[in-house]
Amino acid sequence: MQPKPDNCTIVIFGASGDLAARKLFPSLFDLALWGHLSEEHHIVGVGRAPLTQEQFRAMVASKMEELFPERTAQHEAFQRFLANLHYSVVDLAQPEDYIKLRQHIEQLPNGGGISNNLLFYLAIPPTLAPQIVQSLHTAGLGEADGCPHGWRKIMVEKPYGTNLESARELNQVIGNVFREKQVYRIDHYLAKETVQNIMVFRFSNGMFEPLWNRQHIANVTITIAENFGIRDRGAFYEDAGLLRDIMQNHALQLLAAVAMEPPVDFSADAVRDEKAKVLRSIRPFTAEQVAKTVVLGQYEGYRQEKNVAPNSTVETFAAIKFFIDNWRWKDVPFYIRAGKNLAQTLTEIVITFQCPPQNYFGPTGSEVCTANQVILRIQPEETIAVRFGAKRPGESVITDPVSMTFDYKTSFVESGLTPYHRLLLDAMAGEQMNFIRQDSVEYSWGIIDAIRQAVAGQQPESYPVHSYGPAGISRLYE
């Protein structure tokens, strides 16, 4: 089991929001229940609402009872959890309120240096992050080198800006206050067990890693599909679109995990060095190339969604053919498909291998083979399947595709941590491998900005709800 993190105070900006209610407080309760948190820890909620500490605890308890009654049913443990909750009223636009926040933290019981170690979690709209970071610094809560008696860390939710320019500005603001080793940029996909298993699968198995290159792999397909629409996120999606929402972060991080070179060791920076090299090696997109390698779509009925413009050209689907210009992957296509309101909810990575030079086993010995595949299923199931050919029973020697499948649920007794369990625990422990580094953020935005500029003003292709996307996707495979 991972060593227990240092005693610390966790300060949550946006403590009355949906993310805190659905992910952060339940995860922190679980970590405390499982013994991953010290008995001496504080959780300070920050918000504008003029709540007393008792009112804040009652609000958290009510929301937890509504969403997670199985947790609140553990009455004694839940009461201990509530006793560690505190609340500080802060108007984010008022620098003097951050002084009051610091004074509040300093007045908390300081057993084991608990108030010297501060973890700030920004569960707020990203546009507010620069103001919060600068105000923390002004109030003496965010020294660049930490403080002499403890540490300071900050967790930042995506998106990190809206384009390369704004991402650089945000990184600069954060970098003026916190060093990179103190910054934890969140992409919850990186904390999923099956995503973490990509490196283990590749680098611990001699039967796969020698084949993981352009000599043996024909193509890689990454799918991030959801069978529901934008729900109540119309205003957000009109600003973002799928390229910014999914492609810039989740999709490119999965591509980097599949395509990275072996790191020099299993440290956070060694792994993130190799991921950054992949993103830097992606072939640049020109306007001419985009016409052949990018298909954007919009599901039927999107324009009738709440807070969506009646003539919106925002994409809810994207399929992109990437190439990585390095020694290992030269001219191997990486297809990424992502979208809303598709036929099923599914996230998977399919590695398709090249066929043997000749297929002996069809009825005439001339049929194209069924290619071998490795299928890394991330959700809803967590599985790894290997697809290969086997002889069909009978007099003739004919092959059929068959699969061998590994399933996390049936193969292990232990249940893994959820992404937010893992992310909170890693941040407290100082483990940055499952977080995105500044250079990767900027490389990703450079890629997406080039695509968005090339397609600006174009109308995305319409596609039926619960389909597999627009018909134009076929041109990527020509």
C-alpha positions as a printed NumPy array, in Angstrom:
array([[  0.   ,   0.   ,   0.   ],
       [  1.226,   3.52 ,  -0.788],
       [  2.684,   5.3  ,   2.273],
       [  0.253,   7.579,   4.078],
       [  0.65 ,  11.204,   2.923],
       [  1.914,  13.955,   5.177],
       [ -0.511,  15.64 ,   7.521],
       [ -2.051,  18.474,   5.539],
       [ -4.894,  20.917,   5.089],
       [ -6.875,  20.589,   1.853],
       [ -8.386,  23.89 ,   0.697],
       [-11.177,  23.471,  -1.87 ],
       [-12.212,  26.481,  -3.942],
       [-15.715,  25.84 ,  -5.274],
       [-16.659,  23.71 ,  -2.276],
       [-20.401,  24.155,  -2.864],
       [-20.206,  23.065,  -6.502],
       [-21.141,  19.862,  -8.292],
       [-17.578,  18.531,  -8.647],
       [-16.959,  18.846,  -4.923],
       [-20.266,  17.157,  -4.071],
       [-19.993,  14.276,  -6.536],
       [-16.25 ,  13.594,  -6.572],
       [-14.141,  15.375,  -3.975],
       [-15.998,  14.954,  -0.683],
       [-16.944,  11.297,  -1.349],
       [-13.358,  10.502,  -2.351],
       [-11.895,  12.243,   0.691],
       [-14.331,  10.406,   2.962],
       [-13.279,   7.082,   1.434],
       [ -9.577,   7.869,   1.786],
       [-10.08 ,   8.756,   5.442],
       [-12.16 ,   5.614,   6.026],
       [ -9.527,   3.386,   4.399],
       [ -6.73 ,   4.858,   6.465],
       [ -5.069,   6.746,   3.594],
       [ -5.432,  10.081,   5.396],
       [ -3.928,  10.994,   8.716],
       [ -6.273,  11.206,  11.677],
       [ -5.106,  14.813,  11.828],
       [ -6.17 ,  16.51 ,   8.627],
       [ -8.351,  19.492,   7.787],
       [-10.575,  20.165,   4.781],
       [-11.402,  23.838,   4.297],
       [-14.22 ,  24.675,   1.918],
       [-14.026,  28.095,   0.276],
       [-17.037,  29.903,  -1.154],
       [-18.898,  33.2  ,  -1.429],
       [-22.035,  32.017,   0.364],
       [-22.175,  33.44 ,   3.916],
       [-22.355,  30.059,   5.655],
       [-21.302,  29.194,   9.165],
       [-19.138,  26.147,   9.719],
       [-22.166,  24.226,  10.996],
       [-24.246,  25.212,   7.96 ],
       [-21.457,  24.11 ,   5.622],
       [-21.153,  20.737,   7.331],
       [-24.927,  20.316,   7.151],
       [-24.872,  21.159,   3.425],
       [-22.16 ,  18.579,   2.729],
       [-23.974,  15.986,   4.843],
       [-27.265,  16.616,   3.028],
       [-25.672,  16.308,  -0.402],
       [-23.798,  13.153,   0.576],
       [-26.991,  11.636,   1.986],
       [-28.761,  12.377,  -1.302],
       [-26.016,  11.072,  -3.6  ],
       [-24.176,   8.468,  -1.524],
       [-26.408,   7.143,   1.294],
       [-24.194,   4.065,   1.674],
       [-21.402,   6.343,   2.881],
       [-23.447,   8.399,   5.327],
       [-24.877,   5.15 ,   6.72 ],
       [-21.45 ,   4.578,   8.276],
       [-22.52 ,   7.036,  10.936],
       [-19.526,   7.125,  13.26 ],
       [-16.966,   7.399,  10.457],
       [-19.056,  10.021,   8.676],
       [-19.314,  12.154,  11.805],
       [-15.53 ,  12.016,  12.192],
       [-15.235,  13.152,   8.582],
       [-17.615,  16.072,   9.121],
       [-15.665,  17.135,  12.208],
       [-12.647,  17.798,   9.98 ],
       [-14.618,  20.095,   7.635],
       [-14.266,  23.858,   7.937],
       [-15.554,  26.778,   5.906],
       [-14.146,  30.148,   4.937],
       [-16.166,  32.886,   3.236],
       [-14.093,  34.303,   0.371],
       [-15.116,  36.658,  -2.411],
       [-12.626,  35.548,  -5.051],
       [-12.336,  39.094,  -6.388],
       [-11.389,  40.579,  -2.997],
       [ -7.687,  40.137,  -2.103],
       [ -8.344,  40.967,   1.547],
       [-10.559,  37.876,   1.849],
       [ -7.511,  35.703,   1.143],
       [ -5.818,  37.276,   4.165],
       [ -8.817,  36.129,   6.208],
       [ -8.465,  32.662,   4.671],
       [ -4.822,  32.525,   5.73 ],
       [ -5.744,  33.616,   9.248],
       [ -8.463,  30.959,   9.371],
       [ -5.981,  28.272,   8.348],
       [ -3.432,  29.499,  10.892],
       [ -6.04 ,  29.182,  13.654],
       [ -6.736,  25.515,  12.912],
       [ -5.244,  22.945,  15.29 ],
       [ -1.693,  22.361,  14.09 ],
       [ -1.014,  18.829,  15.277],
       [  1.795,  17.241,  13.3  ],
       [  2.344,  20.327,  11.137],
       [ -1.081,  19.889,   9.601],
       [ -1.569,  23.58 ,   8.749],
       [  1.942,  23.987,   7.35 ],
       [  1.205,  21.653,   4.423],
       [ -1.466,  23.13 ,   2.163],
       [ -3.088,  21.506,  -0.879],
       [ -5.229,  23.928,  -2.885],
       [ -7.854,  22.381,  -5.172],
       [ -9.351,  24.71 ,  -7.787],
       [-12.789,  23.2  ,  -8.456],
       [-13.838,  26.396, -10.209],
       [-14.233,  27.707, -13.778],
       [-10.737,  27.992, -15.265],
       [-11.176,  31.699, -15.988],
       [-11.001,  32.317, -12.229],
       [ -7.734,  30.444, -11.733],
       [ -5.312,  33.345, -12.466],
       [ -7.038,  35.624,  -9.99 ],
       [ -7.046,  32.958,  -7.271],
       [ -3.389,  32.052,  -7.794],
       [ -2.246,  35.669,  -7.682],
       [ -4.356,  36.384,  -4.588],
       [ -2.949,  33.32 ,  -2.814],
       [  0.519,  34.7  ,  -3.475],
       [ -0.388,  38.178,  -2.236],
       [ -1.79 ,  36.672,   0.966],
       [  1.385,  34.673,   1.559],
       [ -0.214,  31.307,   0.819],
       [  1.661,  30.357,  -2.343],
       [  5.408,  30.719,  -2.058],
       [  7.268,  29.534,  -5.161],
       [  9.718,  27.497,  -3.107],
       [  7.198,  26.275,  -0.578],
       [  7.419,  27.555,   2.968],
       [ 10.154,  26.87 ,   5.531],
       [  7.887,  24.7  ,   7.664],
       [  5.96 ,  22.678,   5.086],
       [  4.796,  22.522,   1.46 ],
       [  2.3  ,  24.153,  -0.874],
       [  0.662,  22.369,  -3.818],
       [ -2.115,  23.303,  -6.223],
       [ -4.473,  21.067,  -8.217],
       [ -5.991,  22.593, -11.365],
       [ -8.941,  21.156, -13.297],
       [ -9.08 ,  21.247, -17.102],
       [ -9.379,  23.067, -19.392],
       [ -6.018,  24.804, -19.057],
       [ -6.938,  27.795, -21.155],
       [ -8.933,  27.902, -24.373],
       [ -6.021,  27.976, -26.837],
       [ -2.229,  28.001, -26.854],
       [ -1.97 ,  31.696, -26.025],
       [ -4.284,  31.529, -22.997],
       [ -2.657,  28.281, -21.812],
       [  0.742,  29.968, -21.856],
       [ -0.664,  32.933, -19.96 ],
       [ -2.183,  30.636, -17.327],
       [  1.034,  28.644, -17.035],
       [  2.975,  31.869, -16.592],
       [  0.65 ,  33.116, -13.844],
       [  0.863,  29.8  , -12.01 ],
       [  4.62 ,  29.597, -12.589],
       [  5.148,  33.008, -11.003],
       [  3.739,  31.625,  -7.752],
       [  4.298,  27.861,  -7.804],
       [  7.161,  25.816,  -9.206],
       [  6.26 ,  23.018, -11.63 ],
       [  6.883,  20.424,  -8.912],
       [  4.052,  22.045,  -6.924],
       [  1.508,  22.078,  -9.785],
       [ -0.894,  19.176, -10.434],
       [ -2.89 ,  19.616, -13.669],
       [ -5.725,  17.12 , -13.696],
       [ -6.852,  14.807, -16.463],
       [ -8.851,  12.133, -14.655],
       [ -8.345,   9.704, -17.554],
       [ -4.693,   9.363, -16.552],
       [ -5.744,   8.021, -13.147],
       [ -7.929,   5.231, -14.524],
       [ -6.543,   1.765, -13.783],
       [ -6.704,   0.679, -17.416],
       [ -4.872,   3.781, -18.636],
       [ -2.129,   3.249, -16.063],
       [ -1.969,  -0.351, -17.253],
       [ -0.984,   0.692, -20.791],
       [  2.634,   1.18 , -19.758],
       [  2.659,  -2.013, -17.699],
       [  1.212,  -3.986, -20.612],
       [  3.792,  -2.598, -23.016],
       [  6.964,  -2.539, -20.979],
       [  6.589,  -5.646, -18.806],
       [  5.676,  -8.102, -21.569],
       [  8.376,  -9.264, -23.962],
       [  5.803, -10.741, -26.324],
       [  4.366,  -7.298, -27.171],
       [  6.989,  -4.563, -26.82 ],
       [  9.289,  -5.874, -29.617],
       [  6.313,  -5.621, -32.005],
       [  5.247,  -2.119, -30.9  ],
       [  6.524,  -0.216, -33.943],
       [  5.978,   0.605, -37.608],
       [  7.439,  -2.711, -38.782],
       [  4.58 ,  -4.66 , -37.185],
       [  1.667,  -2.294, -36.46 ],
       [ -0.601,  -1.189, -39.302],
       [ -2.625,   1.429, -37.422],
       [ -3.931,   2.502, -34.022],
       [ -7.535,   3.583, -33.383],
       [ -8.576,   5.444, -30.234],
       [-12.312,   5.823, -29.595],
       [-13.927,   8.039, -26.956],
       [-17.675,   7.731, -27.551],
       [-20.688,   8.692, -25.45 ],
       [-24.282,   7.671, -26.139],
       [-25.695,  10.877, -24.644],
       [-25.633,  14.504, -25.713],
       [-24.366,  17.636, -24.026],
       [-27.114,  17.464, -21.378],
       [-27.217,  20.818, -19.57 ],
       [-23.825,  22.025, -20.831],
       [-25.051,  24.026, -23.806],
       [-23.326,  27.279, -22.884],
       [-20.062,  25.472, -22.173],
       [-20.159,  23.5  , -25.409],
       [-20.899,  26.56 , -27.507],
       [-17.642,  28.032, -26.187],
       [-15.587,  24.839, -26.251],
       [-16.728,  22.263, -28.784],
       [-15.456,  18.715, -28.816],
       [-11.952,  19.548, -30.051],
       [-11.279,  21.598, -26.934],
       [-13.334,  19.437, -24.586],
       [-12.027,  15.963, -25.478],
       [ -9.333,  16.017, -28.157],
       [ -6.964,  18.502, -26.536],
       [ -6.658,  16.5  , -23.321],
       [ -8.077,  12.96 , -22.973],
       [ -7.503,  11.885, -26.568],
       [ -3.978,  13.21 , -27.015],
       [ -2.921,  11.888, -23.616],
       [ -4.092,   8.397, -24.607],
       [ -2.191,   8.692, -27.883],
       [  0.951,   9.707, -25.992],
       [  0.636,   6.754, -23.602],
       [  0.373,   4.294, -26.489],
       [  3.145,   5.813, -28.605],
       [  5.757,   6.88 , -26.026],
       [  9.278,   5.465, -25.941],
       [ 10.432,   3.45 , -22.907],
       [ 11.35 ,   5.946, -20.161],
       [ 14.783,   5.863, -18.543],
       [ 13.027,   4.964, -15.279],
       [  9.526,   4.938, -13.834],
       [  9.719,   8.402, -12.286],
       [  7.124,  11.057, -13.041],
       [  9.426,  13.29 , -15.061],
       [ 10.958,  10.425, -17.044],
       [  7.502,   9.226, -18.112],
       [  6.256,  12.726, -18.849],
       [  9.402,  13.479, -20.853],
       [  8.525,  10.661, -23.25 ],
       [  4.882,  11.695, -23.547],
       [  5.924,  15.248, -24.358],
       [  8.268,  13.951, -27.088],
       [  5.336,  12.159, -28.748],
       [  3.177,  15.289, -28.785],
       [  6.072,  17.334, -30.143],
       [  6.538,  14.757, -32.941],
       [  2.947,  14.84 , -34.236],
       [  2.956,  15.881, -37.883],
       [  1.79 ,  19.505, -38.224],
       [ -1.626,  20.124, -39.769],
       [ -1.94 ,  22.402, -42.782],
       [ -5.218,  23.554, -44.342],
       [ -4.707,  21.115, -47.222],
       [ -3.963,  18.185, -44.898],
       [ -6.929,  18.939, -42.643],
       [ -9.316,  18.405, -45.561],
       [ -8.042,  14.826, -45.846],
       [ -7.402,  14.002, -42.198],
       [-10.137,  15.717, -40.141],
       [-13.9  ,  15.105, -40.109],
       [-16.135,  17.137, -37.806],
       [-19.771,  16.376, -37.048],
       [-22.771,  17.682, -35.143],
       [-25.57 ,  15.439, -33.934],
       [-29.09 ,  16.064, -35.18 ],
       [-31.01 ,  18.158, -32.673],
       [-27.945,  19.812, -31.141],
       [-29.175,  23.249, -32.209],
       [-32.395,  22.685, -30.277],
       [-30.51 ,  22.077, -27.025],
       [-30.786,  24.653, -24.24 ],
       [-28.33 ,  27.581, -24.546],
       [-27.263,  26.535, -28.063],
       [-27.409,  28.973, -30.979],
       [-29.998,  28.024, -33.658],
       [-27.315,  28.273, -36.368],
       [-24.445,  26.821, -34.328],
       [-21.445,  25.365, -36.159],
       [-19.931,  23.835, -33.018],
       [-18.694,  20.26 , -33.438],
       [-19.933,  17.429, -31.21 ],
       [-17.92 ,  14.791, -33.094],
       [-14.398,  14.671, -34.458],
       [-12.388,  12.019, -36.268],
       [ -8.744,  12.818, -36.946],
       [ -5.902,  10.928, -38.596],
       [ -2.617,  11.704, -36.858],
       [  0.913,  10.799, -37.88 ],
       [  3.9  ,  10.772, -35.533],
       [  7.1  ,  11.681, -37.319],
       [  9.667,   9.708, -35.376],
       [ 11.686,   6.528, -35.916],
       [  9.177,   4.175, -34.262],
       [  5.943,   5.414, -35.845],
       [  6.81 ,   7.002, -39.195],
       [  3.732,   6.78 , -41.503],
       [  1.63 ,   4.651, -39.103],
       [ -1.825,   6.302, -38.915],
       [ -3.304,   6.987, -35.482],
       [ -7.064,   7.448, -35.813],
       [ -8.872,   9.226, -32.98 ],
       [-12.673,   9.287, -32.959],
       [-14.673,  11.06 , -30.272],
       [-18.238,  12.239, -30.072],
       [-21.524,  12.816, -28.296],
       [-24.818,  10.989, -28.871],
       [-23.162,   8.044, -30.6  ],
       [-24.309,   4.42 , -30.69 ],
       [-22.689,   3.464, -27.383],
       [-20.572,   4.766, -24.543],
       [-17.119,   3.34 , -25.087],
       [-13.479,   4.26 , -24.606],
       [-10.952,   1.902, -26.124],
       [ -7.632,   1.691, -27.943],
       [ -7.288,  -0.81 , -30.794],
       [ -3.804,  -1.693, -32.03 ],
       [ -4.071,  -3.426, -35.403],
       [ -1.075,  -5.452, -36.552],
       [  0.05 ,  -6.023, -40.101],
       [ -0.949,  -9.236, -41.816],
       [  1.576, -11.936, -42.731],
       [  2.936, -11.674, -46.296],
       [  0.598, -14.431, -47.484],
       [ -2.594, -15.974, -46.14 ],
       [ -2.554, -19.751, -46.649],
       [ -5.713, -20.583, -44.771],
       [ -8.695, -19.201, -46.662],
       [-10.808, -21.476, -48.897],
       [ -8.505, -20.712, -51.846],
       [ -5.491, -19.509, -49.914],
       [ -5.837, -15.98 , -51.293],
       [ -8.249, -14.144, -48.964],
       [ -6.961, -11.122, -47.068],
       [ -6.264, -12.147, -43.498],
       [ -8.174, -10.948, -40.449],
       [ -5.572,  -8.767, -38.778],
       [ -4.381,  -9.482, -35.244],
       [ -5.432,  -6.841, -32.738],
       [ -4.805,  -5.819, -29.151],
       [ -7.899,  -4.081, -27.738],
       [ -7.427,  -2.02 , -24.577],
       [-10.935,  -1.305, -23.258],
       [-10.949,   1.565, -20.743],
       [-14.69 ,   1.902, -20.162],
       [-17.365,   0.771, -19.495],
       [-15.61 ,  -2.593, -19.117],
       [-11.951,  -2.651, -18.078],
       [-10.427,  -5.357, -20.262],
       [ -7.554,  -6.254, -22.556],
       [ -8.311,  -8.558, -25.484],
       [ -5.951, -10.174, -27.975],
       [ -7.599, -11.063, -31.291],
       [ -6.004, -13.674, -33.541],
       [ -6.873, -16.339, -36.104],
       [ -7.689, -19.974, -35.249],
       [ -8.75 , -22.929, -37.349],
       [-12.473, -23.409, -37.723],
       [-13.478, -27.002, -36.815],
       [-14.141, -29.138, -39.864],
       [-12.518, -30.718, -42.871],
       [-11.271, -27.493, -44.464],
       [ -8.442, -25.381, -43.059],
       [-10.182, -22.036, -42.659],
       [ -9.361, -19.446, -40.008],
       [-11.816, -17.476, -37.909],
       [-10.98 , -14.543, -35.619],
       [-11.071, -15.447, -31.909],
       [-10.169, -13.539, -28.747],
       [ -8.488, -14.067, -25.408],
       [ -9.67 , -11.515, -22.84 ],
       [ -8.325, -10.313, -19.51 ],
       [-10.933,  -8.633, -17.26 ],
       [ -9.952,  -6.594, -14.219],
       [-13.126,  -7.468, -12.315],
       [-12.776, -11.225, -12.652],
       [ -8.981, -11.416, -12.439],
       [ -8.365,  -9.54 ,  -9.188],
       [ -9.994,  -9.615,  -5.778],
       [ -8.867,  -6.077,  -5.023],
       [-10.876,  -3.175,  -6.404],
       [ -8.827,  -0.296,  -7.761],
       [ -9.026,   3.304,  -6.683],
       [-11.317,   5.581,  -8.661],
       [ -9.581,   8.4  , -10.566],
       [-10.316,  11.018,  -7.915],
       [ -9.154,   8.747,  -5.101],
       [ -5.896,   8.306,  -6.988],
       [ -5.45 ,  11.959,  -7.945],
       [ -6.015,  13.286,  -4.432],
       [ -3.766,  10.661,  -2.894],
       [ -1.007,  11.246,  -5.446],
       [ -1.087,  15.019,  -5.006],
       [ -0.809,  14.747,  -1.235],
       [  2.068,  12.278,  -1.623],
       [  3.886,  14.409,  -4.215],
       [  3.504,  11.883,  -7.07 ],
       [  3.049,  13.74 , -10.386],
       [  3.059,  10.901, -12.94 ],
       [ -0.722,  10.985, -13.414],
       [ -0.802,  14.743, -13.939],
       [ -0.035,  16.789, -17.059],
       [  3.11 ,  18.875, -17.286],
       [  3.266,  22.402, -18.669],
       [  5.041,  21.469, -21.902],
       [  2.494,  18.771, -22.782],
       [ -0.361,  21.222, -22.25 ],
       [  1.203,  23.668, -24.679],
       [  2.111,  21.044, -27.293],
       [ -1.487,  19.769, -27.213],
       [ -2.948,  23.221, -27.635],
       [ -0.613,  23.908, -30.556],
       [ -1.963,  20.812, -32.326],
       [ -5.628,  21.627, -31.685],
       [ -5.239,  25.328, -32.521],
       [ -3.83 ,  24.432, -35.948],
       [ -6.82 ,  22.181, -36.656],
       [ -9.363,  24.728, -35.423],
       [ -7.82 ,  27.497, -37.506],
       [ -7.904,  25.309, -40.622],
       [-11.599,  24.41 , -40.208],
       [-12.79 ,  27.827, -39.022],
       [-16.129,  28.703, -40.57 ],
       [-16.814,  25.212, -41.892],
       [-20.144,  23.544, -41.209],
       [-19.765,  20.198, -39.391],
       [-21.496,  17.232, -41.011],
       [-24.814,  16.258, -39.455],
       [-25.182,  12.739, -38.074],
       [-28.148,  10.85 , -36.59 ],
       [-28.427,  10.423, -32.835],
       [-27.124,   7.023, -31.655],
       [-25.246,   6.418, -34.895],
       [-21.517,   5.93 , -35.462],
       [-20.957,   9.502, -36.601],
       [-21.074,  11.311, -39.945],
       [-20.689,   9.411, -43.211],
       [-17.669,  11.505, -44.152],
       [-15.479,   9.61 , -41.703],
       [-14.845,   7.054, -44.45 ],
       [-12.537,   9.446, -46.296],
       [ -9.953,   9.179, -43.51 ],
       [ -9.367,   5.565, -44.506],
       [ -8.935,   6.187, -48.227]])
